[in-house]
Amino acid sequence: MTVDRRSVLKGMALGSLVPSMGSPLLALAGEAGVPTRSITPPDRVLIGSGAAGAAFVQGARAAIGAQLQVHRAGPDLGYLLDFERQLQHGQPMHVIGLLDDAVAVLVLDLARSAGARTHWLGQHVVEAGLSCHRVLNTRVTESGVRQLSRELHACGAGFVLTEERAASTRQLASPARSSEHSDQWAASIGYLLASSGTHRLTRAPISASSAPLTGSFVSFSVEA
């Protein structure tokens, strides 16, 4: 890492000078190209604190087992520098995660700089019992968007789900029929990302929590 880059990263991490999540998903992904290699099982999960992260891990572990490594990701400089060293170590790494948008910008910027391929990238805003999702179109997205919409509709969660393509968008929506399982979207995405490439046909587990969930998050699957 150069001195200039270290200084910029430190300023972003300590001063919370984070780019707006209103920017296009393609900018966060780094490149619009569709991955050409098969997707390997994830090595680790990155989450923040709170119900959304717990639900995401519940779904991921239901897909591939309790052996999955779970790491708490944060904006502190020490964590970010250590994550960058791991990315640049030369060993293959497949990371999935669900983070608040500010931390996700930092993590995805490091992954992009290391040449990581983007398998999945989604933005999620949850408030007043309604979850809104915008997902970047990649190889795994089309079937994943359909699966996510079916599971949210089945549990009665209100949602708006938009798939962002190069020149168009596709939107699915359903009004809320139940106030329970407000974090089902997080469990479903965790299951989806952990099982991508395994041809699993089963549904994600129903989220164990019914606590109200609000916030702005980013889900991702990147492979370096």
N, C-alpha and C positions, 0 to 999 in steps of 0.2 A: 504494500500500500504506500503511495507517495505521501509526502508531508502535506501537500495541498488537499489530497483526498481525505486524509485522516482529519484535517482541520474541519473540512466541510461536514464530514460524518459526525464529528463531535458536536458541531454546532447544531445539526439536525436533531441529534439524540437528546442533548441537554437543554436546548432551547425550544424544542417542539416546533421547529420550523419545517413543518411537513406540508407537501403539496396537497392541494384540494382534491378530495375524492370525486369532485365533479368532472375531472379529466376523463377522457375516453379510456375504456378498458384496454384498447390496443396499446396505449402509451405505457400502462403498467406491465403489460405482457412482454414488452420489449421487441417482439417480432411477431408478425402475423402468420408466419409459416406454420403449416400443420406438421406435427411430429411424424417422422417417417419410421422410427423404430418401434418395436412392440414395447408396451409399458410394463416395467418390472414392478414387483410389489414394493410398497413404500418402506423406507428404512426407519422413518420417524414421523412423529406428529408434533406440530408446533401449535400451541394454544395459549390464550391468555387466561385470566381468571374469570370466574363467573359461570352461570348456568349454560351459556352457549358453548363454551369450551368443553364443559363436562358432557353435554349431550353429543357433541361432535366425537369425542373419544369413545363414548358408549357405542355409537354407530360403527366407528372404525374397528374397535375390538370385536364387535359382533361379526365383522367380515373376515378378519384374519387372525384373531386370537389375542390373548393377553400379553403375548411376548412383544408386542409393538412398543417401541420406545416413545415415551411422551415427554416433551420438553416444554417448559414455560418460557415463552419468548417475551422480551421486553425491550424498551427503548434505550436501556443503559449501554454505555459505550463498550464495557467489557464483554457483554453478551454478543453485541454486534460484531466486534473484532474477532471473537472466537468463532462465530458462525462463518465469517468470511474466510478465516484460515481453513476451516473444514471444507468449504466449497472449493478452495484453491489447492487442496491437498493432492488432488489428482485421482482420488478414489471415487467411483460412481456413487451418487447419492440421489435418492428419490424422497422428496419431502412433501407431505400434505399438511394442510393446516387451516385453522380458522382463527383470525386475529382481528382486533379492532383496527380500523382503517389506518390510523396513524402509524402503528407498529408495522402493519403489513406493507406500507409504502417503503419503509426502510429495508425490511427483509427481502422484498421482491426486487428492489434496486440492486442489492448485493447478489442475488441469484442471477439477475439479468447480466450484471457485469462479469459474472463467472461463466457466461454462455449457457445457462440452463435453458432447457426446453420447457415450454408451458403446455401442460396437458389440459388444465382447467383453470379458469379464473372467474370468480363471481363476486359481485358486490351485493350486500344484504343490509337493508334498513328495516328495523322492526320498531313499531310504536302503535299504541292503542289497539293491540291484538291483531294487527295486520302486518304481514311480512312482505316486503318488496324486494325482488331479486333481479339482478341483471347479470347475465352469464355470457362470456365470450365464446363464440363458436369455434370449437376445435374438434378433433376426431372423436373424442369421447363425449362431446357435449350433446349431440342430437338425442341419443338414447337416454342420456342422463337427465336432460330436461324433461322428457316425457315421464321418466320414472319418478322424478321429484314431484312433478305436478300431480301424478296419480296418488302418491302417498299423502301429500298435503290435503288433497280433496277428500281422500278416504277418512282421514282423522278429523275432518271438519274445520281445519285451520283456514282462515282467510288469507289469501295471497294474491300477488301480482308477479308473474314470472316472465321476464323478457329475455329472449335469446338475441344477442347482438351479432350480426353478420357483417361482412365487409361493406355491403351496399344496402342492407335492409335489416329490419328487425321482425321478430315473431313474438307475439304476446299471448299468454294464457293467464286467466284470472278466475277466482272463485270467491264468493263472499263467505264470511265466517259463519259456521253453523254450530260451533262449540268454542268455549273459552279455554278448554283444556288443551294440553300439548302445544303450547305456544312456541316451544323450542323444537318441535318435531323436525322442522326444516334443517336444523343443525345436525341432528342425529342422522337424518336421511342423507345429507351431503357427506358426512363422515363415512357412512357405510358405502356410498357410491364411489368416493375417491379411493378408499382402501381396497375395494373389490374391482376396480377398473382393470380390465385385461384378464379377469378370471372367468368371465362369462357366467357369473352368478345370476340366477333368475329370481331369487327370493327377495322379499321386501326387507327394508331396514326395520330394526326393532322399534316399538313404540317408545317414545321418550319417557323416562321414568319421572321427570319433573313436570309439575304444572304451574311453577312459579312464573309470574309475569316477566317478560323479557323485552327489554328495549335496548337500542343502540345501533351502531353502524359497524359492519364487519366486512372482512374480505376472506373468501375461501380460495384455496389454490392447491394445485398439484404441479410441482416443478421437478425436473430431473436434470442433474448436472453430470 
